């Protein structure tokens, strides 16, 4: 136990408090049980350690441990918790919970036995946690999304821009854009963000693509394997599917062709697409957004522009902007497929992402001017502004 605590202290010593993700202020840290999920490498662990470092007195009443630690080869989580509570333990922070067999059942038993123990649980977004949430009466599951364009600007320029609501962007975009442009020119940072700004790594640019592709491989090879009990033989097929989608510039999935190419049934392809969507590798655009995984998506996008460029550096610029829009808007609003535009948002607003500012279109449609535009006009909204939603 002492070695585990010493490792925790070392991890805390490396925490940098200067930049905090958007979710930090939204979490009710006083709750007895917290469940924080998200894609790999978006900063979940760092955010929790920042909270501990800045707000709690560090002693052995607090312990952080990853559940894939070798400690659990010969020790159970139940035994660890018993020893921890016996020694006046108060807060247990458990990371990579999906890598511990039957973690939900054991955590439920622990919560019943130690009713005063607080727990912060950290895991991937691809995993289902319904049983755990219901049993522990977790009021809210927090998901940390990838870094927004607003966060990227704040990180790079030391600014302190706050998030802007969707309705304000639609109705007040001219005023809002002018206020932002008076401080910084977003268009000058936008290309960099699309290429290497989605993950809060602070890495040298030349290592960014390498680390990104390694991260996605890890998501497929580990998170899907542990979270969905997928046979390891099928992991290769999922990676093949990702590659085929990356090289298809139409974004309209031909399920029959994909099924033939990787030797899998139609139902299996749709299930894999659903897994990759929940793992935040892909974004699926459907007519009915909350429909079953068996409902074929009309279009398939990569989750973010960084990932798309890593797989397909020669991608058309317009498709890159569509990927950005989907990624930034889907975090707070409901996107669905529309034949007469690129996207429908909240079953109400039609959006077409275009390069030509003078394109004539029904005024109910919102047009993004995507080339070097800092301030829009009328229903022409700069696409970068939707990076301020969170």
N, C-alpha and C positions, 0 to 999 in steps of 0.2 A: 504493500500500500504506500509506503514511504517513497519508493521509486516512482510510482505513478504520480504522486504529488510533486516530486521534484521535476519530473518531465513537464507537468502542467506549468510550473513556475517558469521554466525555460521558454515555453511557448509564449507566455505572457510578456516576457522580456523583449520579444521580437515584435510585439504589436505596435503599430504606428497609429496614434490617435487622430492625426490631422484630418484625414478624409473619412467621412462616414457615409455609408450607403443610405438611400432615401428611406428604407424601412426602419432604420434605427429608432427614429423618433415616433414611429407609429405603433411600436410594440408595447403592450402592457407588460412590462418587465416584472410587475408585482404579482402576476398570476402564479398559482401554484404549479401549473403544468403549462409549458410552452412547447409547441411543435413548429419548428422552422424548416421549411423545405426549399428546394430550388435546384437549378441545374448545377452541374459540377463546376467549380472554380469561379463562382460568381461572388464569393465573399461571405458565405454564411458563418463559417467558423470565426473568421476575423471579426465580424460584427459582434458575435457573442462575447469573444474575448475582450473586445473594446469595452463592452458594457461592464464586464467583471473588473477590468483594470481601472476604470474610472469611477465606479460607483460602489464597490464592495471592499470591505476590509479582508485582505487575503490571509487566510489561515487554513488549517486542515479541515474546517467545516465546509469547504468548497472543493470539489474535485471535478476535473475535466478528463475524459478518457474516450478514445476511439474504440468502438466495439469490434474492430478487426485487430486489436492489439494482441500480441502473442500471449499476453497474460491469460486470455480466455481459452487457451489450449487446455490448461489444467484447472481453470477456475470458472465458476459460473457467475453470471450477472447477479443472481440472487445472493450468492455468497459474498461477492464484493459489496453489495448494498448492505448486507447485514453487518459486515465489519465496519463499513463507513458510518452507519447510523450508530452503532455501538460506541464509536469513538467521537460522538457528538457531531456527526455529519449532518449538514442542513440543506445543501444545494448540490445536486448531482447533474453534471452536464455530460450527456451521452451523444457522441458523434458517430456518423456512419452506422446508424441503428439497423439499416437494412442488411448489414453484413453479419448479423448475429441471428442464428437460427431461432425461429419462434420468438423473436424479440417482443412482439406485441403481447403474447400470452404471459411472458415472464414479467414484463413491465406492469401489466394489469394486476398480477398477484402482488408485486412489490407495492403498488399504490394502495392496495387493500391492507397490507400488513403495516406499512409505515405511513400513516395518514398525515403526518406533519412534514414529510420530506418534500422538498421542491425539486422539480426536474425540468431541465431544458433539453429537448430532444431535437437532433439535427439529422435530416435525411434527404434523399433525392425526391424530386417532384414526380417521378415516374411511378413511385410506389403508392398503393392504396392504403389509407390509414383509418378507415371508417370504424373498425372495431376498437382501435386504440382511442380515437377521439371520443367515441360514445362512452367507453368505460371510464376514462379519466375525466370526463365532462370538460373537455377542452373547448372553450367557447369560440376560439378562432384559430384556424391554421394559417400561419403566415408563410407566404411564398416570396422569396427574394428573387426578383427578376434580374436579367442582365442589365448592365449599366446603360442608362438613357443618355441621349445626346446632352441634355441639361446637366447631368452629373459629370459627363466628360468635360464640358466647358468649365464647370466649377473646379474640377480637378486640375485642368491644364492652366487655367487663368487665375485661379484663386478667387473667383467670384462667388457670390452667394445667391444665385438665382433660385427662387422658389418654384415649385411645380404649378402648372396652370391647368385649370379644368378644361375638359373637352368643349363644353358649352361656351366658355369664355374665348377659346381659340376660334370657334366658329363665328361668334358674334362680335368679338373685339380684336380680331387679329391685327388690324392696322395699328391701333394704339399700342398693343402689346409689343409688336415687332419693333416699332419706333423706340420704345423704352429700352429694349434689349440692345438694339443697334447703337444706341447712344453710349453703351458700355463696351460692347465687343461686336465684331462682325462675324456672325455665325457661319456665313458662307465660306469664310476663310478656314474654318475648322472642320467643316462638314465632310469633305473628302477624306481627311485623316480619320475621322470617326468611323466612316463607312468601312475603312480598311482595317483599322486596328484599335478601335475605341470601345468596343462592346464589353470587353472583360477588364476588370480593374487590376491588371497585373503590373503595370508600370515597367514592362519589359522593353528591352531594346527592340526596335522595329524588326530587325533581321531575325529575331528569335520568335516573334509573335506567331507567325503562321505555323512554325514547327510545334510550338506549345499548344496551339489551338487544335491542330489535327491529332496530336497525342491525347488531348483532353476528350475529343469526340470518340476516339477509339476506346478510351477508358470507359466512357459512358456506355457504349455498346457492349464492351467485353465484360464489364463489371456490374454496372448499375442494372442493366436489363437482365443480366444473368442472375443476380441475387434477388432482384425485386420481382421478377416475373417467372422465375423458375424455368427459363428457356433452356432447352438442351444446348450444350456448348457447340454441337455440330451445326446448329441453326444460326449461331452468331455470325458465321461467315456469310450466310445468305442475307442477313440483315445488312451487313457491310456492303455486299454486292448491290443490294437495293438502294442504299444511300448513294453509291457511285453512279448507278444508272440514272437516278433522279437528278444528280448534279450535272450530268452531261446531256440532259434533255432540256432544251431551251423553250419548249412549249409550255411547261408547267401544268399541262393537262394530262394526268396520268392515264396511260393505257394499261388497265389492270390485267387484261388478257396477255398482253405482250410481256409485262413484268413477270407475270406468273410463269410464262414459258421460259423466260430468260434465266430465272433462278430456281426453276423446278419446284414451284410451290403452288398450292391451290389458291383460288381467288380469295377465299376466306382468310387464308394465312397471310396473304399480301395485305389485306385490309387490317388484320390484327397487327401486323408489323408496323404499318403506317400509324396506327393508333399508339403503339408503344413509343415510336419515335416522336410523335407529337407530344405525348406526356413527358418524355425525356427532354423536351425542348431542343430537339435536333431539327424537327420540321414544324411547319405551321400548315394546317389543313383548312382550306376554304370550302365550306359546304353551303348548300341552300338553306338547310336547317342546322345552325351551329352546334346545338346540343344533341344532335341525333346520334344513334348507335354507331359504333365503329363499323358496322356492316353497311352503313350508308356511304357510298363511294364519294370521296371528295371531288369537287369540280376542278379544283386546282391545288397543287402542292408547292409550297414555298419552303426554302430553308429558313430556319428560325431567325437568322440575322445576317446582315450583309457581310460581316467578317468571315463567317463560315462559308457563305456562298462564294466569296472571292477566293478563299483558300482552296476550294475544290475546282472553281472555274474562273480563273483570272481574266478571261476574255469575255466575260458575261456582258450582255448589252446593258448600258447605263440605266435605261428605263426600267428594266427588270430589277436592277439593284435598288432603285428608289421604291419600287413596289414592295420589295422585301423589307426595306426600312419602315415603310408605313405600317405594314402588317405587324411587325415586331413591336413598334412603339404604341400603336393604338390598341392592340388586342389585350394589353395588360389591364386596361380599365373599361374598354367598351366592347360591344358585341359586333363582330364582323361576319358578314355573310356574302354569298355569291350573288351577283346581279348581272344579267345579260347585257343591260344597257350601260354599264359602267364597270370600272375595275373592282370597286368594293361598295357594299352597302354597310353602313354603320348604324347600329341600334334600330334596324328595320325601318329606317327613316331617311337617312342622308346618303345620297349617291356621290361617289368620288371617282373622278378620272384623273389619273396621273399623266401629265403631258409635258411636252417641251415647248409647245407653241402657245405663247401667252394670248394670241389674238384668235384662238380657235373659238368659233361660235358654238354655243351649247346652251341648252335649257338652263335658265338661271337657278333652278333648283339644285343643279349639280355644282359641286365645289371643285375647282380646278387648281391643281398645284403647279406652280411655275418652278421648274426644277433646276434651271441653269442660272447660277450666280444671282439669285434673287434674294435680297435681304428683307424687302418690304413688299407686301402684296397690295391688291386693291380690289374693291367690290368682292366678288366671290373667288378671286384668285388668291390662294393662300400659299405662302412659302412652305415647302415641304419640311424644312428643318424645324419649323415651329411645333410640329407634332412630336418632336423629341423632347418637349417640355411637359409632357403629360404626367410624368412621375420623376 
